[in-house]
Amino acid sequence: FTQVFVALVIGLTSSVVAIVYICLLPLILQTYTPAWICWHLAYGHWNLIMIVFHYYMAITTSPGHPPQAKDDLTGVSICRKCIAPKPARTHHCSICNRCVLKMDHHCQAAWLNNCVGHYNHRYFFSFCLFMTMGCIYCSISGWEMFRDAYAAIETYYQTPPPTFSFRQRAFHKSVVYVWVLCSSVALALGALTLWHAALITRGETSIERHINKKERQRLQKKGKLFRNPYSYGSWDNWKVFLGVDVPRHWLTRVLLPSPHLPHGTGLSWDLPPCVAEQHAPLLSI
């Protein structure tokens, strides 16, 4: 059943792209200046490529699972549900019925129908980010068209009715549909993206936020200070998450589609090479 929601996301996104190409792009080519035409063509297609790439990778990439054999890992706890090794940051997914490396959440709703974990967390966040950017772009650039189309639709019920052709009426309704859909998604998905950006800045997953909150409160009652053992500072947390080891990676790994793997295997959490300076070792929780 959840695959229906994935098909719905693909269908809605495809409908917006189709309307933009069929209805809006010809109007842009006829009325905009050459500079604005180049901007819309370059940015729009770049944003679309980033959305499609990261969505495909997010739904097809396994989040990562620990080995089932107890002899493969030593010094880690055992999951009480699947009776298998459970490395740090690993959690059991009740929907997948197995442990997931650095599990963030199981995205069963309309986005992925997949667990979000160590190997596809970046794809999930990047998809949310670029989809939000694309919806904001459509809402802002299509505002004037939306106002004109909405005003035209309001005249449909006047007496005598306006002499709009079927094609003109379809154009008006398509513009309103695209603007309302993109604006709604921009608000909802934008809020989710900001939430996950805050978690990434703190070096936490959604599950770890609740664990760390309880641990922070427990230590606070004892007069002690809690420090997240997987946080290297806001800037370094983003570099680790995005896989930015050298400056050129901001272009090749962030602004362009990149299938590079995250740091580490998800079985152990050594200091990533991109972290600027050594941090004092802390016990994991």
PEVENMO-V367748 format. One record per run of one state. SS is the DSSP state (A for helix, B for strand, O for the rest). FROM is the first residue (numbers start at 1). TO is the last residue. If there is no record, write none. Layout:
[[SS;FROM;TO] [SS;FROM;TO]]
This chain:
[[O;1;1] [A;2;31] [O;32;33] [A;34;60] [O;61;69] [A;70;72] [O;73;76] [B;77;78] [O;79;84] [B;85;86] [O;87;90] [B;91;93] [O;94;97] [B;98;100] [O;101;104] [B;105;107] [O;108;113] [B;114;116] [O;117;120] [A;121;141] [O;142;142] [A;143;157] [O;158;165] [A;166;202] [O;203;205] [A;206;221] [O;222;233] [A;234;242] [O;243;248] [A;249;255] [O;256;285]]
